[in-house]
Amino acid sequence: MTAATTGLPSAEVTRPRTVLVGTMFASAAAFMAFVGVVLVYVHERAEAVGSDSEWFPEGAVQLGPAGFVLSTLILSIFTIQWALQAITNDDRKNALVALALSSLFGAAVFNQLWFIINDTGFTLSATNAQFMFFVVLGTFTAFMISAVVFVALTFLRALIGQFGPRKADSVAAAAFYWNTVVAMYAIAWYVIFVTK
C-alpha cells in the first residue's frame, strides 16, 4: 500500500529563533573578545602601577563625560526594549520610533566619545597608557558601530513590514546585541574612568 500525495506545495519551513540564537552566540563571542581587551588593559595598568609609574596624568581622565555616555546608553536600553515590545504587539509605528531613537542614541554616543578623546588630549604614540586607552575605547566603538548598523537594518526591515507579532525574532536579536554592547561600555566605564 502506498501513501497518497496531494501534489500541493509543502509548507514553508519554519526556523524558530534561528536569528536570535545565532545573535546570542555572536554576542557572546564579541563580549568575550571585548573582555579580553579590557583584561590586557588591566594587566598593563597593574604592571605600570607596580613599577611606581603614573598611568594617566592627574585629572586627564574625567568621570563626568564618561558618565553621560553611560546614561545615554542606559536610556537606549529602554528604547530598544520599547521597539521589541511594540513589534510584538503589532504596533509598527511605535516600533519604528523606538528603533530610530535607539540609533540616535548611538550617534550621540559617538559624539560624546569624540568629546572625551579631545578632552583628554591623548595621542596614540605618547605612552602605553594612552595607547591602551585608545585600544579599549576603539574596540568598543567598533562594536557600537556594528550595533547601530544592526538596529538601522532592523529599522529598514520594519519599515517595509517584514516584522510582526509572530516574526519579531530579528528585533529581539537586535535588542540582545545592543544590550550586550551597552554592557561592554559599562565595563570600560568602570575600569577606565572609575578605577583609573
Salt bridges, closest charged atoms under 4 A:
GLU47 OE2 - HIS43 NE2 3.24
ASP169 OD1 - ARG17 NH1 3.84
